[in-house]
Amino acid sequence: MVTDGKISNAALARYHLGSVLIWLGVTVWLPFIGLRLVGEKPSLFWFLPFHLIGVIGGARLRSYARKELGITPVKKSILQLIGHGMIFLGILVWTPYFYLKVVHQSVEVMDYLPLHLVGVLGGVAILGINYYLERKTY
């Protein structure tokens, strides 16, 4: 017999698994960065699928678990909108890179990676500040 407690526990486990997948998807780049620092030129395409599976899969899993737990999204503050916008723009930076790759133009990952990191990490930092400010008011 399935009870609400079991459903909640399973949904909570999915939520935590989603968080773990997101972190694994992000940390998959540590070996890539390490190899770049020592002068190697590893292929982006050995790391990108694992990054995307972890980050996108984890985000979807967390979203599904939030719906199952009945957590309704609250109205977003201006800092949340800015943070999510920066993350979106940080991801969108890769559009010209992949276009140039498809048309077989010479393109360097390191021309786009700093812009991606500034957008994504800056957005995450703004979301962290927003989280701190919201918790501080309680």
N, C-alpha and C positions, 0 to 999 in steps of 0.2 A: 504494500500500500504506500502510495506516495503522499507525503504530508507537506504542508507549507514549509516546515522547518527544513526538510530535505531539499526542497526546491530552492529555498534561500541559500542553503549551504552550497549547493551545486552552482548557483548563479554567482555567489561570492567567490567560489573557487575559480570559475571562468573569468571573473573580473581580475583576480590576482594573476592568473595564468596570462591574461592579456597584457598586464603590466610587465610581467617577466619577458614575454615575447618582444614587447616594444624595446626594453632595455637590451635584450640580446641583439635585436636588429640594429640598434645604435652602436653597440660595442663591437659589432663585427668589423667596424672600420679601424679598430685599434691596430690589428696586424697590417692592414693596408697602409696606415699612416706610418707605422714603424718601418715598413719596407721602403717607403718613400724617403724617410729620414736618412736611411743608410745608403741611399743612392740607387735603389732598385726601381724598376718601372713595372709594378704588377698591373695586370689587366683589371680595369674597373669591373668588367663583366664577370669576374670570379666572385666579387663581393656584393655587387648590386642586387642579385636575386635574393640572397639571404637577408640583406637589409630590408628590401621591400616586403618580403614575406613576414619578417618579424614586425616591422612597424605597421604595415597596413593590416596584417592579420591580427595583431594584438589590439589595434584600435577598433577593428570590427568586433572582436570578441568582447572587449570592454563595453562597447556600445550595446551589443546584444544582452549582456549581463545586466546593464543598467535598466534596459527596458523590462527584462524579466523580473528584476527586483522592484520595479515600479517607481524608480527614481525619475521624477520629472525634471527636465532641465529648467534651471532658474533663468530669469532675465539676465542677459549679459551686460556687464558694466562696460564703460568706454575702454578701460584697460584690457579687458578680455577681448574686445573687438580688435584693438590695436595689436595685441599679442598674436591672436589667430591670423590676422591680416599679414603680419610680418612672417609668420611661419609659412603661410600660403605663398607669399612672394619669394621666400627663401627656397621653396620647392620649385616654383615657377622659373627660377633662374636656370634650371637645367634644360628648358625648352630649346633655346638656341644651340646648346651643346649637342643635344641628341639630333637636332635637325642637321647640324654640320656633319655629324658622324654618318647620318644616313646618306647624305650627298657626297660622302667620301672626301671631305675637306680635312685638312690637318688642324686638329684642335687639341688643346692641352687641358687636362682635368683641373690643374692647379689655377687656371684662369677663372674657373667657375666655383670651385670649392670654397674659397674665402667668402664669396658673396652668399653662397648657400648657408654656410655656418653663421655668418652675421645675421641673416634673416631668421634662421631656425633658433639659434641659441639666444639671439636678442628677443625673439618672441617668447621663448620659454622663460627668459629672465623677467620679462614684463608680466607674464602670467604668474610667476612666483611672487613678484612684488604685489600683484593684485590679491593673491591668496593670503599673503602676510597682512596686508591692510584690512582685508575682510575679517580675518581671525582676530586681529588686534581690537576691532570694534566690539567684539562680543565679550 
